[in-house]
Amino acid sequence: MKKIGIMTTGGDCSGLNTAIQRILQGATLRGWDVYGILDGTDGLCVTPPAVIKLNDLLLPIENARLAGSFLHNGRANALNFETAAEIGKIKHFNKQLHKSLDELKLDALILIGGNGSISLAWANREIYRDLQLICIPKTIDMDIPITQQTIGFNTAVQQLTSYCDQLMLTARSHHRWFVVQTMGRDCGELALHAGVAIGARAIIIPEIKFDIDVLVKHVKNSPTDYGIIIVSEGISLRGHSGRPADMISRKLTAAGILNRTAFPEHIQRAGDTTATDRILATRFADCALNAIENNETYVMTALIDDECKTIPLSEMIESGDVVRDPKIPDLMTSNAYVSADEPLLDVAYHMGIYIGEQK
């Protein structure tokens, strides 16, 4: 009988509980025991390690649709990779993680995380040397290389779309523009997809340079005197400081365009998990369990050409844009962005949406 663990790390999103429940369901049918590690790596830094044995009573299937993580994703100010690096205790931290995993006697660990968490797992892979490590990609940012989709992205797009749908109604009532700032960090996938979904007048993302004067003119020449302008949080505007949406708003106001800013913030990471994300989480769970059966380790589940398969973590790292993490000096993270040949860029352009100076 195998003994496997599940750990969720990094930011939360919808679909985590679905993945946990499906892993439990599939593992139980195989006759395996499943343990949840609480609070990510925080749960491995206490004595004894903070784990619970999972069963259907703890996470009934009807609750698997809920956002967030049943296992939690970590506590503020707890010792983790970032805080350990700050105080020069990264070696001590790594030893503690390995010691705790050794005490748990796990055969395999399924880590559900974003590009930072998965990059950390690969960079510190010695921690997991005595067990099989299988990673499942989740993030609303969609910034993980190779995989076509990540758990949580589809629900985040739906949440942001629903939010903007309501803003559009008051925008029309008051002849007003709304500048909506989205999450996504340095990747514009979330802003692009939601922007196309709602019919935004403009979509400004980090990957494409834009001209603020052209944007203002585009809004002024709009066939309507109201609408939505989507701005990804990772953009910059030379000579200006503050939040991106505020910067754009000030320029519009100066041009005599009535507008307001809106910040959906963490509701983008909430909401009942969409069917698309539930199916993806189930496929990734099945793929991860199959990987354990096949004695794979240091791999990540990925959706490639609509087929769910595992790829080596090293391949994920090498395939992305590898940059130094600003918070952990010795960590190199692998990132994906909106590519220049992304079909939605052409769709947006042909629909009269201003997407910057690429076209």
C-alpha positions as CSV (number, residue, x, y, z in Angstrom):
1,M,0.0,0.0,0.0
2,K,1.4,3.4,-1.0
3,K,1.3,6.4,1.2
4,I,1.1,9.7,-0.7
5,G,0.9,13.3,0.4
6,I,-0.7,16.4,-1.1
7,M,0.5,20.0,-0.6
8,T,-0.8,23.3,-2.1
9,T,1.6,26.2,-2.2
10,G,1.7,29.8,-3.4
11,G,-1.4,31.8,-4.1
12,D,-4.8,30.2,-3.9
13,C,-7.3,29.8,-6.8
14,S,-10.4,27.9,-7.7
15,G,-9.9,24.3,-8.6
16,L,-7.4,23.4,-5.8
17,N,-10.1,21.5,-3.8
18,T,-11.3,19.7,-6.9
19,A,-7.7,18.5,-7.5
20,I,-7.3,17.4,-3.9
21,Q,-10.7,15.6,-3.9
22,R,-10.0,13.8,-7.2
23,I,-6.5,12.7,-6.1
24,L,-8.1,11.3,-2.9
25,Q,-10.8,9.6,-4.9
26,G,-8.4,8.0,-7.4
27,A,-5.8,7.0,-4.8
28,T,-8.5,5.4,-2.5
29,L,-9.6,3.2,-5.5
30,R,-6.0,2.1,-5.8
31,G,-5.9,1.2,-2.1
32,W,-3.5,4.0,-1.2
33,D,-3.5,6.2,1.9
34,V,-3.6,10.0,1.3
35,Y,-2.3,12.6,3.7
36,G,-2.7,16.4,3.3
37,I,0.1,18.6,4.4
38,L,-1.3,21.8,6.0
39,D,-0.2,25.3,5.1
40,G,2.3,24.2,2.4
41,T,5.9,24.0,3.5
42,D,4.8,25.7,6.7
43,G,3.3,22.4,7.8
44,L,6.7,20.7,7.4
45,C,8.5,23.2,9.6
46,V,6.7,22.3,12.8
47,T,7.1,19.3,15.1
48,P,5.4,17.0,14.4
49,P,4.6,17.9,10.8
50,A,1.1,19.3,10.4
51,V,-0.7,16.6,8.4
52,I,-4.1,15.1,8.3
53,K,-5.2,11.8,6.8
54,L,-7.8,12.6,4.1
55,N,-11.1,10.9,3.7
56,D,-14.5,11.6,2.0
57,L,-15.9,13.0,5.3
58,L,-13.2,15.7,5.5
59,L,-13.7,16.8,1.9
60,P,-17.0,15.7,0.5
61,I,-17.4,15.8,-3.2
62,E,-20.0,18.6,-3.1
63,N,-17.4,20.9,-1.5
64,A,-14.8,20.2,-4.1
65,R,-16.2,23.0,-6.3
66,L,-15.3,25.7,-3.7
67,A,-12.4,28.1,-4.2
68,G,-9.4,28.3,-2.0
69,S,-7.5,25.3,-0.5
70,F,-8.9,22.9,2.0
71,L,-5.3,22.3,3.1
72,H,-4.4,26.1,3.2
73,N,-1.5,27.6,1.3
74,G,0.7,29.0,4.1
75,R,0.7,31.5,6.9
76,A,2.0,35.1,6.9
77,N,5.5,35.5,8.5
78,A,6.0,31.8,8.8
79,L,9.4,30.3,7.9
80,N,9.3,29.5,4.2
81,F,11.7,29.7,1.3
82,E,11.4,33.5,1.1
83,T,11.8,34.3,4.8
84,A,14.6,31.6,5.2
85,A,16.5,33.3,2.4
86,E,16.1,36.7,4.0
87,I,17.7,35.6,7.3
88,G,20.3,33.3,5.8
89,K,18.7,30.0,7.0
90,I,17.9,28.4,3.6
91,K,20.1,25.3,4.3
92,H,18.5,24.9,7.7
93,F,15.1,25.2,6.2
94,N,15.8,22.6,3.5
95,K,17.1,20.2,6.1
96,Q,13.9,20.7,8.1
97,L,11.7,20.0,5.1
98,H,13.6,16.8,4.3
99,K,13.5,15.7,7.9
100,S,9.8,16.1,8.1
101,L,9.1,14.3,4.9
102,D,11.4,11.5,6.1
103,E,9.3,11.2,9.3
104,L,6.1,11.0,7.3
105,K,7.5,8.0,5.3
106,L,5.7,9.1,2.1
107,D,6.1,7.2,-1.1
108,A,5.2,10.2,-3.2
109,L,4.2,13.8,-2.8
110,I,1.9,15.7,-5.2
111,L,2.7,19.4,-5.0
112,I,0.1,21.7,-6.5
113,G,1.7,25.1,-7.2
114,G,2.4,28.0,-9.5
115,N,5.6,28.7,-11.5
116,G,7.4,30.0,-8.4
117,S,6.5,26.9,-6.3
118,I,7.4,24.5,-9.0
119,S,10.7,26.3,-9.8
120,L,11.5,26.2,-6.1
121,A,10.8,22.4,-6.0
122,W,13.2,21.8,-8.9
123,A,15.9,24.2,-7.5
124,N,15.7,22.4,-4.1
125,R,15.0,18.9,-5.4
126,E,17.3,17.3,-2.9
127,I,14.6,17.8,-0.4
128,Y,12.5,15.3,-2.2
129,R,15.2,12.8,-3.0
130,D,13.6,10.0,-1.0
131,L,10.2,10.0,-2.6
132,Q,8.5,10.6,-5.9
133,L,7.7,14.3,-6.6
134,I,4.8,15.0,-8.9
135,C,3.8,18.7,-9.6
136,I,0.5,19.9,-10.8
137,P,0.4,23.5,-12.3
138,K,-2.2,25.9,-10.9
139,T,-2.3,29.7,-11.3
140,I,-4.7,32.4,-12.5
141,D,-1.8,34.0,-14.2
142,M,-1.3,31.2,-16.8
143,D,2.5,31.9,-16.7
144,I,3.8,28.4,-16.5
145,P,5.7,27.2,-19.6
146,I,4.6,24.3,-21.9
147,T,1.1,23.5,-20.5
148,Q,-1.8,24.9,-22.5
149,Q,-3.8,25.5,-19.3
150,T,-3.4,25.8,-15.6
151,I,-5.9,25.0,-12.8
152,G,-7.7,28.2,-11.8
153,F,-7.2,30.2,-15.0
154,N,-10.6,29.5,-16.5
155,T,-12.5,30.3,-13.3
156,A,-10.5,33.6,-12.9
157,V,-11.4,34.6,-16.5
158,Q,-15.1,33.9,-15.7
159,Q,-14.9,35.8,-12.4
160,L,-13.3,38.8,-14.1
161,T,-15.8,38.7,-16.9
162,S,-18.8,38.6,-14.6
163,Y,-17.3,41.6,-12.6
164,C,-16.9,43.6,-15.8
165,D,-20.4,42.7,-17.0
166,Q,-21.9,44.4,-14.0
167,L,-19.6,47.5,-14.4
168,M,-20.7,47.8,-18.0
169,L,-24.3,48.3,-17.0
170,T,-23.5,51.3,-14.7
171,A,-21.0,52.6,-17.3
172,R,-23.8,52.8,-19.8
173,S,-26.1,54.4,-17.3
174,H,-23.7,57.2,-16.5
175,H,-21.9,57.6,-19.9
176,R,-18.7,56.6,-18.1
177,W,-15.6,54.5,-18.8
178,F,-14.2,52.1,-16.3
179,V,-10.4,51.3,-16.1
180,V,-10.3,47.8,-14.6
181,Q,-6.9,46.5,-13.3
182,T,-6.5,42.8,-13.4
183,M,-4.1,40.4,-11.7
184,G,-1.6,38.4,-13.7
185,R,1.8,39.8,-12.6
186,D,4.0,40.1,-15.7
187,C,1.8,38.0,-17.8
188,G,-1.2,39.4,-19.7
189,E,-3.2,36.2,-20.4
190,L,-5.9,36.9,-17.8
191,A,-6.4,40.4,-19.0
192,L,-6.4,39.4,-22.7
193,H,-9.0,36.6,-22.3
194,A,-11.3,38.5,-20.1
195,G,-11.0,41.6,-22.2
196,V,-12.0,39.7,-25.4
197,A,-14.9,38.1,-23.5
198,I,-16.4,41.4,-22.4
199,G,-15.7,43.3,-25.6
200,A,-13.3,45.8,-23.9
201,R,-12.5,48.9,-25.8
202,A,-8.8,48.5,-25.0
203,I,-6.6,45.7,-23.4
204,I,-3.2,46.8,-22.1
205,I,-0.8,44.0,-21.2
206,P,2.8,43.9,-20.2
207,E,4.0,42.0,-23.3
208,I,3.0,44.7,-25.8
209,K,4.1,48.4,-25.8
210,F,1.4,50.9,-26.0
211,D,1.1,54.6,-26.7
212,I,-1.0,56.5,-24.1
213,D,-1.9,59.2,-26.6
214,V,-3.1,56.6,-29.1
215,L,-5.1,54.9,-26.4
216,V,-6.8,58.2,-25.5
217,K,-7.6,58.9,-29.1
218,H,-9.0,55.4,-29.5
219,V,-11.4,55.9,-26.6
220,K,-12.4,59.3,-27.8
221,N,-13.3,57.9,-31.2
222,S,-15.3,55.0,-29.8
223,P,-18.8,54.6,-31.1
224,T,-20.0,54.7,-27.5
225,D,-19.3,57.1,-24.6
226,Y,-18.9,54.3,-22.1
227,G,-17.1,51.0,-21.8
228,I,-14.3,49.0,-20.2
229,I,-10.6,49.4,-20.5
230,I,-8.7,46.4,-19.2
231,V,-5.2,47.0,-17.7
232,S,-3.0,44.3,-16.5
233,E,-1.2,45.0,-13.2
234,G,2.2,44.3,-14.8
235,I,2.3,47.2,-17.2
236,S,4.4,50.4,-16.8
237,L,4.0,53.9,-18.0
238,R,7.2,55.9,-18.3
239,G,7.3,59.0,-16.2
240,H,4.4,58.0,-14.1
241,S,4.0,56.2,-10.8
242,G,1.2,54.5,-8.9
243,R,-1.1,51.7,-9.8
244,P,-1.4,51.1,-13.6
245,A,-5.2,51.7,-13.6
246,D,-4.7,55.0,-11.8
247,M,-2.1,56.1,-14.2
248,I,-4.3,55.4,-17.2
249,S,-7.3,57.0,-15.5
250,R,-5.4,60.3,-14.9
251,K,-4.5,60.5,-18.6
252,L,-8.1,59.9,-19.6
253,T,-9.3,62.5,-17.1
254,A,-6.8,65.1,-18.4
255,A,-8.2,64.5,-21.9
256,G,-11.8,65.2,-20.6
257,I,-12.9,61.5,-20.6
258,L,-15.2,60.7,-17.7
259,N,-13.9,57.6,-16.0
260,R,-13.5,55.6,-12.8
261,T,-11.0,52.9,-11.8
262,A,-12.0,49.5,-10.5
263,F,-9.9,46.8,-8.8
264,P,-11.5,43.4,-8.6
265,E,-8.5,42.1,-6.7
266,H,-8.9,38.8,-5.0
267,I,-12.4,37.9,-6.3
268,Q,-10.4,36.9,-9.4
269,R,-9.0,34.0,-7.3
270,A,-12.4,33.0,-5.9
271,G,-15.7,31.8,-7.3
272,D,-17.1,28.3,-7.7
273,T,-14.8,26.3,-9.9
274,T,-16.0,26.3,-13.5
275,A,-16.7,23.0,-15.3
276,T,-13.6,23.5,-17.5
277,D,-11.3,23.9,-14.4
278,R,-13.0,20.9,-12.7
279,I,-12.3,18.7,-15.7
280,L,-8.7,19.9,-15.9
281,A,-8.2,19.3,-12.2
282,T,-9.6,15.8,-12.6
283,R,-7.4,15.1,-15.6
284,F,-4.3,16.4,-13.8
285,A,-5.1,14.3,-10.7
286,D,-5.5,11.2,-12.8
287,C,-2.2,11.9,-14.7
288,A,-0.4,12.5,-11.4
289,L,-1.6,9.2,-9.9
290,N,-0.6,7.4,-13.1
291,A,2.8,8.9,-12.8
292,I,3.2,7.5,-9.3
293,E,2.2,4.1,-10.5
294,N,4.8,4.4,-13.3
295,N,7.5,5.3,-10.7
296,E,8.0,8.8,-12.2
297,T,9.5,11.6,-10.2
298,Y,10.5,15.2,-10.7
299,V,7.8,15.6,-13.2
300,M,4.9,18.1,-13.9
301,T,1.5,17.3,-15.4
302,A,0.8,19.4,-18.5
303,L,-1.9,19.8,-21.1
304,I,-0.2,19.6,-24.5
305,D,-2.2,19.5,-27.8
306,D,-5.2,18.7,-25.6
307,E,-3.5,15.6,-24.2
308,C,-2.6,15.3,-20.5
309,K,0.9,14.0,-19.9
310,T,3.9,14.4,-17.6
311,I,7.0,16.3,-18.5
312,P,10.3,16.5,-16.6
313,L,10.6,19.6,-14.3
314,S,13.9,20.3,-16.0
315,E,12.1,20.7,-19.3
316,M,9.5,23.1,-17.8
317,I,12.3,25.2,-16.5
318,E,14.3,25.3,-19.7
319,S,11.3,26.0,-21.9
320,G,10.4,29.3,-20.2
321,D,11.9,32.7,-19.8
322,V,14.2,32.1,-16.8
323,V,14.6,35.1,-14.6
324,R,15.9,35.8,-11.1
325,D,13.3,35.9,-8.4
326,P,13.3,39.4,-6.8
327,K,12.5,38.0,-3.3
328,I,14.8,34.9,-3.3
329,P,18.2,35.9,-4.7
330,D,19.4,32.4,-5.6
331,L,16.2,31.3,-7.2
332,M,15.6,31.3,-11.0
333,T,12.0,31.0,-12.0
334,S,10.7,29.9,-15.4
335,N,8.0,32.1,-16.8
336,A,5.6,32.1,-19.8
337,Y,4.0,35.1,-21.4
338,V,1.5,36.1,-24.1
339,S,3.3,35.1,-27.3
340,A,3.4,37.4,-30.3
341,D,1.5,34.8,-32.3
342,E,-1.3,34.4,-29.8
343,P,-4.5,34.1,-31.9
344,L,-6.6,36.2,-29.5
345,L,-4.4,39.2,-30.3
346,D,-5.5,39.1,-33.9
347,V,-9.1,38.5,-32.8
348,A,-8.9,41.6,-30.5
349,Y,-7.4,43.7,-33.3
350,H,-10.1,42.7,-35.8
351,M,-12.8,43.5,-33.3
352,G,-11.5,47.1,-32.9
353,I,-9.9,46.6,-29.5
354,Y,-6.8,48.7,-28.9
355,I,-4.1,46.2,-27.8
356,G,-1.0,48.4,-28.2
357,E,1.5,49.1,-30.9
358,Q,2.1,45.6,-32.1
359,K,-0.3,45.9,-35.0
